[in-house]
């Protein structure tokens, strides 16, 4: 069975390393089928090139924490939620949506990205319950 996964976003060096191994471990472990014999090495090489290009990023500062949405930010972005969702559906890109709407909403693009992630997670949880 083939699983293809795309990871999009702005990640720190530490997260990129974790994602690299999480995504590539299956490529290294098993090439069960004929198609996998061809595709797994291609994906592995492509992922490795992307990973190596991230090695030049600055290290994560000591004591750094994941950004979080504050209640005020959620309220501010919620006023534009319809616009956020429509633009995300149109572009299929969290960063493009966040960068375009941040000046209008009056928050950092990272906060809109967190908001989109929150909405997507809530929608997925809702679908799972059905």
Secondary structure, 3 states (H helix, E strand, C coil): CCCCCCCCCCCCHHHHHHHHHHHHHHHHHCCCCHHHHHHHHHHHHHHHHHHHHHCCCCCCCCCCCCCCCCHHHHHHHHCCHHHHHHHHHHHCCHHHHHHHHHHHHCCCHHHHHHHHHHHHHHHHHHHHHC
